[in-house]
Amino acid sequence: MNQGVSEGWSTWPAPAKLNLFLRVVGRRADGYHDLQTVFRILDWGDTVHLRPGPAGTIRRIGPSAPGVAEADDLVVRAAELLRLSANCSLSADIRVEKRIPAGGGFGGGSSDAATVLVGLNALWGLRWPVERLAALGQRLGADVPVFIHGHNAWAEGVGERLTPIDLPPAWYLLVDPGVHVPTPELFRAPDLTRDAAPVKIADFASGTLLDNAFEPVLRRREPAVEAVFQALARVGSPRLTGSGGGCFVEFDSLHAAERARAELPVELRAWIAGGAARSALLDTLAAMKV
């Protein structure tokens, strides 16, 4: 489907993200963990198509998450939550073009949900402020608020306390090992470091923070992740994103990233994405208001 509106449909980007580092710095009284991370928005991701209606049901047109029932799909849940919270009876059809691999730590499900909230907020004429949408999105997942705000950010808490951060241009060689380990299972892992020393934005700016608390856990328990790290180590400094199996190497030029990709084994699922100054979703939203 082309950009713009066709037969009542509108097209909205749902960009992927990377965690440029991730630390677990403590356990909260509610059982969740306090984290510190930097979210990097990418110029690549899924595409969400929305068609609002005057009344009726929320419908998913085609699967957006393999093996996930429609009622359990995060995009459907996001639309239903917004409709319930706004106390309205408006309807919507939702179709998702998936590119972001599920469970890889690239934020696909959270980004899709955020895009549904932002898009339907505009299409339904609710005009909720971004802070209210982000608070609603947090009920769907800790990564949803950063996609609603749409800016690269230093994040704390469970990922909801966001401080916008400027990041230099960069290109990323991404690899999906195809490993999907549920995040709660990883948080229960006995070898996970849960009490790392808190750090500051200045520590990240110095270039010394590249660690991910889940990396050693996944590398020990998942041979596919370890194999990808070994392959990427031949072309750069590999890192893990989020709590998924997705791996990446950062480069300062597209040419360097392309050259590194050419050196990887052909059987690896690898691709290149650029770091974005801000989410393309914000540009689409701005164009809708013209």
N, C-alpha and C positions, 0 to 999 in steps of 0.2 A: 504494500500500500504506500502510495506516495505521501510526501509531507503535505500537511494541510488538512482540509476537511473534505470528505467524500461520503455521500449518502448518510450524512449525520455523524460520521466518524471523525474524530480528531486524533492526531498522532503526537505522542509524548515520549521523550527519551527517559530511560531509566539507567543511568550510568553505573558502571562498576566502581569499586574502590579497592584500595590497598591499605593495609596497616603497615606503616613504615617501621614501626617497632610496636611491641605490646608487652606490658608488664602487669603482673598481678601483685598488688601491693597490700592486700589484706582481705579479710573476710568480714562481711557486714552482719549485723544482728538479724537481718531478714533472710540470711542464708546465701545471698548473692555475694559476689566478690567485687572489690574495688580494683579498677584497672587504670592504667595510663597508656595512651596510644596517640598516634597521629594518623588521621584519616587523609588519604590522598584520593581525590576524585579523578577518575580516568575519562578520556574522551571516547570511550568504547563501552558498549553495554547492550541491554535489552531495549526493545521498543514496545510501548504500551499503546493500544488503540482503545479509545473510549467513545461510547455512543450513549448519551444521556436520554432519558425518557421522562414523560410526565408522571407516571406512576407504574407500579408493578414490581417485578423482582429484579434482583441483581443476578445477572447471568454471565457465566464464563463461556466464551465462544472458543472451543478448542482447548486442549490441555496446555497449561503454562508450566506445570511442574509434573514430570512423569511419575505416575503412580499415586498422585495426591488427589483425593476426592474433591469435587467442586466446593463443597461446604467447608473443607479444611484448607483450601487454597488461600494463601496470604492475601492475594489481591481481592478475592471475594470477601474475606474477613475484614479487610481494610474498608471496602465500600460499605459493608453492612454496619461496621462500627461508626463510620462517619454519619450515615443516615440515621442510626439510632441516636447518636449524640446530638445531632441537629434537630431531632424530632420532626423529620420530614418523610414523605412517602415517595420521593423521586426515585427513579430506577436508572439502571445503567447496564449496558453490555460491555464486557471487557475481553479484549483479545491481546495476548502477549506473544511477541516474537522473541523467543529465547535464544540468547547467545552466551550468556554467562553460565558456566557450568554449576550445577547445584552442588552445594556442600563443599565448595572449594575455598571458601573464605573471601570471595570476591564481592559478597553482599548482594547477590542477585535477587533473592526473595525480598529482602528488606528494601532494596531500591525500587522494585516493582510496586510494593505496597506504598512506599512514600509517593511515587508518581501517581498512583490511583488517588491518594488523599489530596495531593496538590491539584491534580487535574479536575477531579470532581468538585472540589471546593470552588474552583473557577466556573466550571460548566453548570453547576447547580445554583450558582449565584449566592453562595453562602457568605463569602467574603470574610472568612475567619482569618485572623492574623497568624503569621507563621509560628509564633510561640504557642498558640493554642493548638495548631495542627501538630506541632512537634510533640507536645505533651500527650496528645491522642496517639500519635505514632509510637511513642515509647511503650504503650500498652501492647503493641504488636511485636516489638523487638527492640533491643538496645541500640541497633545500628540504624533504625528508621529515622530518628531525628536528624542525623547529619545529612541524610539525603534530602530531607525536607528543607533544611536551611540552605543546602547546596554549596557550601564552601569547604575548602580544605580546613581542617581543624585539629587542634590539640584537644584531646578528650580525656575526661576523668569520670569518677563514679563508676557506673556500669556502662559508660559511654555516652551518657546524656548531657554531661556538663561540658559544653563546647566553647572553645576560644578560637575564633578564626585565625588562621596563620597563613602567611604568604610563603609559597614554596617556589623554588626556581624551576624553569622548564626541565623536563626529564622524560626519557622514554624507557619503557619497561618491557623486558622479555619475560613473558608469562608462560608457565607450564602447569597443566592440570594433570596430576598423577592418577586421577580417577578414584581417589580415596575420600570417603565420606564417613567420618567418625562423629557421632552426635556430641555437641559441645558439653552437655551435662556429664557425659561419660569421661571426657577429658578433664573436667574440673574435679572429678573424683579420683583421678590417677594419683597414686601415692608418690610418684616421682615429679609431680608438678610443683614448681616453686611458687608458693602463694604469698610469701612475705618479702618480696623484693623491696629494696630501699626506694622510696619515692624519689622522683627526679623532677627537674624543672624544664621549662621550654628552652632555657639557655643551654641545658645539657644536650638537648636534641639539636639545637642550632650549631653546636660545636662539631657535630658529625660523629660523636662517639656512641650514640644510641642506635644500634641496629638489631638488637636481640628481640626475640619473640619467646615468651614463656612456654608456648606449646611446641616449639621446634624440637627440643631434645626429646620430648615425650613422643611425638609423632615419628621422629626418625628412628627411635628405638623399637617402636611397635609396628611400624608400617614399612616394609621393605621397598614399596614403590616410591614412597617419599624419600627414603634414603638414596635410592638409585637416582632420582631427579636431582637431589643435592649434589651427588657425585658428578653428574653430567654437567650441571651448571657451574660447579666450581672450576671447570676447565675454561670458562669464558668470563668469569666475574665472581662476585661475592653473593651467593644465593641467600635468600631470606624467605620466611614463611609469612603468609598473610592471614590475619584473623586466627581462628581455631580450626580452619579447614586444611585441606592438603595442598592448596595452591601455593606455588613457589614463584619467585621472581628475582630478576637481577636488574638493577638500575643503571642506565647509561646516560651520558650527557649529550648524545646525538643520536638521531635516527639511524644514521649510517653505521654507527658502532653497534647498535642493537640488531640491525639486519645482518651485519657480519657475524655476530655471535650466534644468531639463530641458524645461520648456514652451517655452523660448526657442530650443531647438536645432532644426535642420532635421529634419523628420519621417523622413527616410530614414536617419538615423543609428541604429545599434543601441545604445540608451542605456537604462540602468536605474539604480536607486538602491539602495545597501546601507549599513547602519550598521556602524560599527566596534564590535567586541565587546571586552568586558573580558577574556574568555578564550574558548577554543573550546567550542562546544556539545558536542563530542565528549567532553570531560571530564565534563559533566553526565550524558550517556548512560552513560558508564562507571561513574560513581558510583551511578546508579540500578540498574545491573546487579548491584551488590555489596550492595544492600539485602537 
